[in-house]
Amino acid sequence: MDLKTGTTPIAFLSSFILAKMENKNPSGSIKDRITETTLIELKNSNVINIGYNLISILNGEFAVSFAFFCAKKGYKCNIVCS
């Protein structure tokens, strides 16, 4: 299984119905692309650095993805669910 963000496989359910297999994303979340892109852009803009503690108000799949990519990239995170 390829665990790269942005390579979500497509399942052909019939000749005219396709389904994206979002459960194959690195954290299993549909929010993986936006989360990883956001963290990369913040890092490239020198807004965040490794070891920073990121605090965010999130819930659901975005929270799962955020926690996964923070851990993967070396950031600490605190998530406040509303």
N, C-alpha and C positions, 0 to 999 in steps of 0.2 A: 504494500500500500504506500503510495506517495503521500508524504505529509508536508508538502509545500503549499503555502497559501497561494491561492489563485489558480490552482489546477484541479478544481472540483470536477469529478467525473460526471458524465451524463449517462443516464440509463434510458435505453430505448424501450418504452413500454408497448408501443405499437408502431406502425409505420408513420403515424402523425402525432404521437404523444411522446414527449421527452420529459425526463425529470432530472433535476440536478440533485446529486447525492451529497447534500450539505453535511451529512453525518460523517463524511470522509475528510472534512477539514481538520486541521491540526487539533483544535479543541472541541471539535464536533459542533461548532456554532456557525450559524449563518453570518455572524458579525466578525469573523476572523479577518477578512480583508480590510475593513474599515479600521479595526483596532490596530492591526499591525502597521498599516499605512500612517495612522495618526501618531503612533509611538515613534516611527522612523522619522517623520517630519519634525516632531518636537525635538528629537535628538539632533537631527541635522541643523536645526535652527538654534542649537545650544540653549534650549529652554529647559531640557532635562538632561541629567547625566546618570551613569551607572551608580547605583547606591542610593539614589534619591528615593524618598518615600512619597509615592503618588496617592493622593486622596481623591476619590471620585464618588459621585452619587449615581449609581447604576442599579439595574436589576435584570433579571432574566438572562438571556443568552449573551447580552453585551457584558454583563458582570463576569460570566464564566470566561469569555474570551479575553477580557481585560486582565483577569487574574492569571490566566495561562501565559499570555505574552509578556506580562511584567516579570513573571518568574523565569521565563525563557531568556529574556533579555537582561536580567540582572537588576531589575527595579523592585523595590518593596512596594506593596500596595495595600491600601485600606479602602474598602468599598462600603459605602453607606447605602443601604437599600431603603427606598421610600415606599 
